[in-house]
Amino acid sequence: MTDLGTATASHAAPMDASGTRDRASIRRTNLGAVLELLRDNGPRSRAQIAADTGLPKPTVTSLVAELVGLDLVREGPAQREGAVGRPGTLVHLDGGGLCGVGVEISTSYVHVLALALDGSQVHAHRVPLAVRDEGPDAVLDLTARHVADCLASLEREGWRPVGLTLAVPGVVDSASATVTFAPGIGWRDVPVADALRARLQRAGTGTLPPIALDNDAKLAALAEYARVRGSGVRDMLSLTGERGIGAGIVNDGRLLRGADGFAGEVGHMPLDPARDPCVCGRHGCWETMVGLDAILRLAARGSDPLHDPDVALEDRLADLRHRAEAGDPRTLEALDRVAHDLGLGLALLADVLNPRLIVLGGYFTYIGDLFLDRLRAMLRTRVMAPRAGGCEVRLSALGFAAAAHGGAHLALDAVYLRPVP
């Protein structure tokens, strides 16, 4: 599993000088703990920081001064914390021009974005692309061009990327940054990070940040979990809704990866072996029943504009929504079929995982409200635990950008793990 502060890493509890670590390591850990607190809970006074971390007030004062000197936090307006006494000056997360870059290579697009330390977006660009048809070399050529444009833009605007994380829809070997098997895009044993780095270097791109690779659904889960931090949710399922269906599973605040990194490949659960063939070679996998291709195929014939890859996906989904709201019989039947099959799979996962929250991302973000009540009702009736085990189902606010957001969050973890250069 991977610990989640909000994204991927969780600092150990602060330690005093009697601990086994050296003083520099203890101080670095405490600096990171203060940064994480501000990230997760918003601006605090020094007194609040001391109370929340358990650190002595003089230590907090020293840590905040060091973080201000590093341009990682700034002091803001004062806030009165009680009926008496002097108001406390609030400490805000700043960032000093640091950012993280997330890049998603999906089945139908390449998305590049950058987030500042406080999570605000400072760059974003997405280009439609039939990734499976193009092949790895062409896709990586295009990705390198857009990453180079992003890095150049960030440099012009005074931003310094601390890392770049690539998201792909498949099984990855994170240690070698290699796509091991990605049936949705037809890639096997592709050393993505090395290939991207080589292209950027040949293009004359300046100093490159560290490049990492992870699964798209797991990175989407990091981004979704970051949005619910502090709410008490510790067990969550984040479901991608693209051509493929994948899941990021958060268990007790930690990202579940499994023994060999395969955890979350829920799209290939064979729920109805008599149904359509899947890219993985089997029949009736869940993603053939509820993935993006399934809803479009059920809703319209092949010549319909809903299948036109040159039309932005959001525009096609808006068209699909308009047809449903206008009462088009085929569209309504398609939504009914997908809602039923989606509910079956979600109920199964809820029985196995007992999540407090299920977040539906990807294309579900755009049309999922049309059948969200039905999904909730199916979970209440099909999940064994009373009241569906307390599970809530909601739609993502990130849509198709979730994996890239998660990649940027993962890249920014370097700042929290090592605030001092």
C-alpha positions in Angstrom: 0.0 0.0 0.0 1.0 3.6 -0.3 0.4 6.0 2.6 -1.8 9.0 1.8 -1.4 12.3 3.5 -3.7 13.6 0.9 -1.9 12.4 -2.1 0.7 9.7 -1.5 3.0 10.2 1.5 2.3 10.6 5.2 5.0 11.9 7.5 5.8 10.1 10.6 4.7 11.7 13.9 7.0 14.6 14.8 10.0 13.5 17.0 11.9 15.4 19.6 15.7 15.3 20.1 15.5 12.1 22.1 14.5 10.2 19.0 16.8 8.0 16.9 17.0 10.3 13.9 19.5 13.1 13.6 18.4 16.6 14.2 18.4 17.6 10.5 16.1 14.7 9.7 13.8 15.5 12.6 13.6 19.1 11.5 12.9 18.2 7.9 10.1 15.8 9.1 8.6 18.6 11.2 8.8 21.1 8.4 6.9 18.7 6.2 4.3 18.0 8.9 3.6 21.8 9.1 3.3 22.0 5.3 0.9 19.0 5.2 -1.2 20.5 7.9 -1.6 23.7 6.0 -2.3 21.9 2.8 -4.9 19.6 4.4 -6.6 22.0 6.7 -6.0 25.5 5.4 -4.4 28.6 7.1 -3.7 28.3 10.8 -2.2 30.4 13.5 1.0 29.3 15.1 -0.9 28.4 18.2 -3.3 26.2 16.1 -0.3 24.6 14.4 1.3 23.8 17.7 -2.0 22.3 19.0 -2.6 20.2 15.8 1.0 18.9 15.5 1.8 18.5 19.2 5.0 20.5 18.7 6.1 23.2 21.3 5.1 26.7 20.3 8.8 27.9 20.2 9.5 25.1 17.7 6.6 26.0 15.6 7.7 29.7 15.5 11.1 28.6 14.3 9.7 26.2 11.7 7.3 28.8 10.3 10.2 31.3 10.1 12.2 28.8 8.1 9.3 28.0 5.8 8.7 31.7 5.2 12.4 32.0 4.3 12.0 29.2 1.8 8.9 30.9 0.3 6.8 27.8 1.1 4.4 29.7 3.4 3.4 33.3 4.0 1.9 35.2 6.8 -1.6 36.6 6.4 -4.1 38.6 8.3 -4.6 38.0 12.1 -7.5 36.0 13.4 -8.9 36.1 17.0 -9.0 32.6 18.5 -11.0 33.4 21.6 -12.8 36.1 23.5 -9.6 37.4 25.0 -6.0 37.7 24.1 -4.2 38.9 21.0 -5.3 37.7 17.6 -3.0 35.2 16.0 -1.4 35.8 12.6 -2.5 33.2 10.1 0.1 31.1 8.2 -0.8 30.3 4.6 0.6 27.7 2.2 2.5 29.6 -0.5 4.8 27.6 -2.8 7.4 30.0 -3.9 6.8 29.2 -7.6 7.1 25.5 -7.2 4.7 23.3 -9.2 4.1 19.6 -10.1 3.4 18.4 -13.6 0.9 15.6 -14.4 0.6 14.0 -17.9 -2.1 11.5 -18.8 -1.8 9.3 -21.9 -5.4 8.1 -22.1 -7.1 6.0 -24.8 -8.4 9.0 -26.6 -6.3 12.0 -25.5 -3.1 13.3 -24.0 -3.5 15.8 -21.2 -0.7 17.9 -19.7 -1.3 20.1 -16.6 0.7 21.7 -13.8 -0.5 22.5 -10.2 1.0 24.9 -7.7 1.7 23.8 -4.2 -1.7 24.9 -3.0 -3.4 22.9 -5.7 -4.3 25.7 -8.1 -3.9 25.0 -11.8 -1.1 27.0 -13.6 -1.1 25.2 -16.9 -3.4 22.8 -18.8 -3.6 21.5 -22.3 -5.4 18.4 -23.8 -5.2 17.1 -27.3 -7.6 14.4 -28.7 -5.7 11.4 -30.0 -6.6 7.8 -31.0 -3.7 6.4 -28.9 -4.1 2.8 -29.8 -4.1 3.5 -33.5 -1.0 5.7 -33.4 1.4 3.4 -31.6 3.8 4.2 -28.8 6.4 6.1 -30.8 4.0 8.6 -32.4 2.2 9.1 -29.1 5.4 9.7 -27.2 6.5 12.1 -29.9 3.3 14.2 -29.5 3.5 13.9 -25.7 7.1 15.2 -25.7 6.1 18.2 -27.8 3.3 19.2 -25.4 5.4 18.6 -22.3 8.1 20.7 -23.8 5.6 23.5 -24.4 4.4 23.2 -20.8 7.9 23.4 -19.4 8.7 26.4 -21.5 5.5 28.1 -20.5 6.2 27.4 -16.8 9.7 28.8 -17.1 8.5 32.0 -18.8 5.9 32.5 -16.0 8.4 31.9 -13.2 7.3 28.4 -12.1 9.8 25.7 -11.2 8.5 22.1 -11.6 9.7 19.7 -8.9 8.6 16.6 -10.7 6.5 15.1 -13.5 4.3 12.0 -13.3 2.9 10.2 -16.3 -0.4 8.4 -16.0 -1.3 5.5 -18.3 -4.3 3.1 -18.4 -2.6 -0.2 -17.6 -0.2 -2.1 -15.4 3.1 -0.3 -14.8 6.5 -1.1 -13.2 7.1 2.0 -11.2 10.7 1.2 -10.4 11.7 1.2 -14.1 8.8 3.6 -15.2 7.7 1.0 -17.8 4.3 0.2 -19.1 4.1 -3.5 -18.5 0.7 -4.2 -20.1 -1.9 -1.7 -21.2 -4.5 -3.5 -23.4 -6.7 -0.5 -23.8 -3.9 1.3 -25.8 -2.1 -1.8 -27.1 1.2 -1.2 -25.2 3.4 -3.8 -23.7 6.8 -3.3 -22.1 7.2 0.3 -23.2 9.9 2.2 -21.1 7.7 5.4 -21.2 9.7 7.6 -18.8 13.1 6.9 -20.5 11.5 7.4 -23.9 10.0 10.7 -22.9 13.1 12.0 -21.3 15.2 11.1 -24.4 12.8 13.0 -26.7 12.8 16.1 -24.4 16.6 16.0 -24.3 16.9 15.7 -28.1 14.5 18.7 -28.4 16.9 20.8 -26.4 14.6 21.1 -23.4 16.5 22.5 -20.4 16.9 20.9 -17.0 14.2 18.3 -16.6 12.4 17.4 -13.4 12.4 13.8 -12.2 9.9 11.7 -14.3 7.8 9.0 -12.7 5.1 6.7 -14.0 1.9 5.3 -12.5 -1.5 3.8 -13.3 -4.2 6.4 -14.3 -6.9 5.0 -12.0 -4.6 5.1 -9.0 -3.5 8.6 -9.7 -7.1 9.7 -10.2 -7.8 8.2 -6.7 -5.0 10.4 -5.3 -6.6 13.5 -6.8 -10.1 12.5 -5.6 -8.9 11.7 -2.1 -7.1 15.1 -1.9 -10.6 16.7 -2.4 -12.1 14.9 0.6 -9.2 15.2 3.0 -10.3 16.3 6.5 -13.8 15.0 6.0 -13.3 11.8 7.8 -13.3 9.6 4.7 -10.6 6.9 5.0 -12.0 4.2 2.7 -12.8 5.2 -0.8 -13.2 3.8 -4.3 -12.5 6.1 -7.3 -13.8 4.7 -10.6 -12.5 6.0 -13.9 -15.1 6.2 -16.7 -13.3 6.1 -20.0 -13.0 3.5 -22.8 -11.6 1.3 -20.0 -12.8 1.2 -16.4 -10.3 1.2 -13.6 -10.4 1.8 -9.9 -8.2 3.4 -7.3 -8.8 1.9 -3.9 -8.1 3.8 -0.7 -8.2 1.6 2.4 -7.8 3.3 5.8 -6.2 6.3 4.1 -3.7 4.2 2.1 -3.7 3.5 -1.6 -4.1 -0.2 -2.2 -1.7 -1.5 -5.0 -1.7 -5.3 -4.4 1.2 -7.7 -4.5 2.2 -7.0 -8.1 0.4 -3.6 -8.7 -2.7 -5.1 -10.3 -5.2 -4.0 -7.6 -8.0 -1.9 -9.1 -8.3 -3.6 -12.5 -12.0 -3.9 -12.0 -12.8 -3.2 -15.6 -11.8 -6.7 -16.4 -14.2 -8.4 -13.9 -16.0 -10.9 -16.3 -19.5 -10.1 -15.1 -21.2 -11.6 -18.2 -19.0 -14.0 -20.2 -21.8 -14.2 -22.9 -21.4 -10.6 -23.8 -18.9 -8.7 -26.0 -15.2 -9.4 -26.4 -12.8 -7.3 -24.4 -9.4 -5.9 -25.4 -7.9 -8.2 -22.8 -8.9 -11.3 -24.8 -11.8 -12.3 -22.6 -15.6 -11.8 -23.0 -18.1 -9.8 -20.9 -15.6 -7.7 -18.9 -17.3 -5.0 -16.9 -15.8 -2.2 -19.1 -17.4 -3.7 -22.2 -20.7 -3.2 -20.4 -20.3 0.3 -18.9 -17.2 1.9 -20.5 -17.4 4.9 -22.8 -17.5 2.7 -25.9 -20.4 0.8 -24.5 -22.6 3.9 -23.8 -21.9 5.4 -27.2 -22.5 2.1 -29.0 -25.8 1.5 -27.2 -26.9 5.1 -27.7 -26.2 5.6 -31.5 -25.3 3.7 -34.7 -21.7 3.9 -36.0 -22.3 6.8 -38.4 -23.8 9.0 -35.7 -21.8 12.2 -34.7 -21.6 10.7 -31.2 -18.8 8.5 -32.5 -16.9 11.2 -34.3 -13.4 11.4 -32.7 -12.8 14.8 -34.2 -15.6 16.2 -32.0 -14.5 17.0 -28.4 -15.6 14.3 -26.0 -17.3 16.8 -23.7 -19.3 18.1 -26.7 -20.4 14.5 -27.6 -21.4 13.9 -24.0 -23.4 17.1 -24.0 -25.2 15.9 -27.1 -25.9 12.6 -25.5 -27.3 14.4 -22.4 -29.5 16.6 -24.6 -30.9 13.6 -26.3 -31.7 12.0 -23.0 -33.4 15.1 -21.7 -35.4 15.4 -24.9 -36.7 11.8 -24.3 -34.9 10.0 -27.2 -35.9 6.4 -26.7 -32.6 4.8 -27.8 -30.6 7.2 -25.6 -32.8 6.5 -22.6 -32.6 2.7 -23.2 -28.8 3.0 -23.4 -28.6 4.9 -20.1 -30.9 2.4 -18.4 -28.8 -0.5 -19.5 -25.5 1.1 -18.4 -27.0 2.2 -15.1 -28.1 -1.4 -14.4 -24.8 -2.9 -15.3 -22.9 -0.2 -13.4 -25.0 -0.8 -10.3 -24.3 -4.5 -10.4 -20.5 -4.0 -10.4 -20.6 -1.2 -7.8 -22.7 -3.4 -5.5 -20.2 -6.2 -5.8 -17.3 -3.9 -5.0 -19.1 -2.4 -2.1 -19.7 -5.8 -0.7 -16.0 -6.7 -1.0 -14.4 -3.3 0.0 -17.0 -1.6 2.2 -15.9 1.9 1.1 -17.4 5.0 2.7 -17.3 6.8 -0.6 -17.5 5.9 -4.3 -16.5 8.6 -6.7 -17.5 8.2 -10.4 -15.1 10.0 -12.7 -14.5 10.3 -16.4 -17.6 10.4 -18.6 -19.8 9.6 -15.6 -19.0 13.2 -14.4 -20.9 14.6 -17.4 -24.0 12.3 -17.5 -23.9 10.3 -14.3 -26.5 12.5 -12.5 -29.1 11.1 -15.0 -28.9 7.8 -13.2 -27.2 8.5 -9.9 -30.4 8.0 -7.9 -30.9 4.6 -9.5 -27.3 3.6 -8.6 -27.8 4.6 -5.0 -31.1 2.6 -4.8 -29.3 -0.5 -6.3 -26.6 -0.3 -3.7 -29.2 -0.1 -0.9 -31.0 -3.2 -2.2 -28.0 -5.3 -3.3 -25.2 -4.6 -0.8 -25.4 -7.0 2.1 -24.6 -4.5 4.8 -27.4 -2.4 6.1 -27.8 1.0 4.3 -25.2 -0.2 1.8 -22.6 -0.2 4.5 -22.8 3.5 4.8 -21.5 4.0 1.3 -22.1 7.3 -0.5 -21.9 7.6 -4.3 -21.0 10.9 -5.8 -19.7 12.3 -9.1 -16.2 13.6 -9.6 -15.7 17.3 -10.1 -12.5 16.6 -12.0 -13.9 14.6 -14.9 -11.3 13.5 -17.4 -8.6 15.6 -15.7 -8.4 13.5 -12.5 -5.4 11.3 -13.4 -3.3 14.3 -14.6 -4.3 16.1 -11.3 -3.2 13.0 -9.4 0.1 12.9 -11.3 0.8 16.6 -10.3 -0.1 15.9 -6.7 2.3 12.9 -6.7 5.1 15.1 -8.1 4.5 17.7 -5.4 5.0 15.2 -2.7 8.8 15.8 -3.1 8.3 19.2 -1.5 6.5 17.7 1.6 9.0 14.9 1.9 12.0 17.2 1.7 11.1 20.9 2.2 14.7 21.9 2.7 16.8 22.0 -0.6 
